Amino acid sequence: MPRRRLILHADMDAFFASVEIRDRPELRGKPVVVAGLSNRGVVAAASYEARKFGVHSAMPTFQARKCCPEGVFISPDMDRYSAASAIIHELFLEVTPEIEPIALDEAFLDITGSIKLFGEPRLIAQSLKARVREHVGLVVSVGIASSKLVAKIACTLGKPDGLRIVPEGEESKLLAPLPIRKLWGIGPVSANALESAGIRRIGELAACTPAMLEPIFGRRSQELIFLAKGIDSREVTSDREAKSYGEECTFERDQTDRVTIAEVLTAHSEAVARRMRHDSLEGKTVTLKVRLGQATGLMPDRNRSRDDAPSYPLLTRARSLSDHTSEGAKIRDTALALWDELKLKAPIRLIGVSMSGLRERGKGQLSLFMQRREDPRVGATLDAIEARFGRGTIHRGASSPEKLTPSVQRKRGQ
């Protein structure tokens, strides 16, 4: 008889805010909000004290200040959060090598093979929680089940400082009373359609037939019925490769000036190129992302029950290069060409650059008619100088820090 698969979902409690409270004990017990502090910033994390006022992640900062005027608002420090995350990941590796990171503060662990080494699931979970608290001074919540879906939901239901194990055969019992919005694959639009049809709980969705759901989900109907019953065959993927690298920022004030746009695209392109070089990768397709500054109605927000968030039109343009690259200048030139082709007159609030079509650097056949390439030592030298003397100590002429808008300087950590 095959062994029952056991998936552990680990999720740090209010991670960014908890790191701030750990490092500044005087904040303990206060409503702490980690967020972009500009007029267009958003909340990255909120302590449980702040959540009592209705503050949640992805909420605009100005709205969070209205909800919680006595909150302590702190700008994110990604270096500290990443350092803590790296230690936590090492602790996960002591349990199993089968780890699928979801974010800095969240991961799936396949502990099926760990039982013989470390004992029953509860012992594994208790030990992991204790070691995380000991080594980083933070709290992790844990959910264990036979599938990723149920393990994640169990973890969420147990927060904060939770440990919840779903016995085999009780998956559907756990899910049945929950709102359908808790189910993976159900977004605001789908949820509204289901609720209009009288389906409000996961158990009600599980009782449907594919024919009943086809007008809403089409071919996905059977898959969602399986998920509603707690049947999820997705495996923990421990060697996920990045599909793209991107950088973006929101301006303090809407922009139309091409010089400013070019400076920002240069900074983003160099950052993307630096990250690819660090991971020994190069990309082929450049994508430009632009969000207009003029709102055009409302868009759904999964964190609220009403569709009351303004919608800012998003435009994307992509171009595949003749060859793969990790050169910031080539990425910038392509992104700027895409910008010029848009011929936008309206101001924009956000701009971003990403690279996809990735492969290992140096692989593939060189083109017979390949254009002149930048000496690869240039990028390596830039990286080495910044690694030794700090980010922003050297840069291409078009990305001079003093010319960048404040929002881009924060993006680059300057």
Secondary structure as GFF3:
##gff-version 3
##sequence-region A 1 414
A	DSSP	beta_strand	7	12	.	.	.	ID=ss1
A	DSSP	alpha_helix	15	23	.	.	.	ID=ss2
A	DSSP	three_ten_helix	25	27	.	.	.	ID=ss3
A	DSSP	beta_strand	32	35	.	.	.	ID=ss4
A	DSSP	beta_strand	43	46	.	.	.	ID=ss5
A	DSSP	alpha_helix	48	51	.	.	.	ID=ss6
A	DSSP	alpha_helix	61	67	.	.	.	ID=ss7
A	DSSP	beta_strand	72	74	.	.	.	ID=ss8
A	DSSP	alpha_helix	78	93	.	.	.	ID=ss9
A	DSSP	beta_strand	99	103	.	.	.	ID=ss10
A	DSSP	beta_strand	106	110	.	.	.	ID=ss11
A	DSSP	three_ten_helix	112	114	.	.	.	ID=ss12
A	DSSP	alpha_helix	115	118	.	.	.	ID=ss13
A	DSSP	alpha_helix	121	136	.	.	.	ID=ss14
A	DSSP	beta_strand	140	145	.	.	.	ID=ss15
A	DSSP	alpha_helix	148	158	.	.	.	ID=ss16
A	DSSP	beta_strand	163	165	.	.	.	ID=ss17
A	DSSP	alpha_helix	171	175	.	.	.	ID=ss18
A	DSSP	three_ten_helix	180	182	.	.	.	ID=ss19
A	DSSP	alpha_helix	188	196	.	.	.	ID=ss20
A	DSSP	alpha_helix	202	206	.	.	.	ID=ss21
A	DSSP	alpha_helix	210	217	.	.	.	ID=ss22
A	DSSP	three_ten_helix	218	220	.	.	.	ID=ss23
A	DSSP	alpha_helix	221	228	.	.	.	ID=ss24
A	DSSP	beta_strand	244	255	.	.	.	ID=ss25
A	DSSP	alpha_helix	258	278	.	.	.	ID=ss26
A	DSSP	beta_strand	281	292	.	.	.	ID=ss27
A	DSSP	beta_strand	298	299	.	.	.	ID=ss28
A	DSSP	beta_strand	309	310	.	.	.	ID=ss29
A	DSSP	beta_strand	314	325	.	.	.	ID=ss30
A	DSSP	alpha_helix	328	342	.	.	.	ID=ss31
A	DSSP	beta_strand	348	356	.	.	.	ID=ss32
A	DSSP	beta_strand	359	360	.	.	.	ID=ss33
A	DSSP	alpha_helix	376	389	.	.	.	ID=ss34
A	DSSP	three_ten_helix	397	399	.	.	.	ID=ss35
A	DSSP	three_ten_helix	401	403	.	.	.	ID=ss36
A	DSSP	alpha_helix	406	411	.	.	.	ID=ss37
###
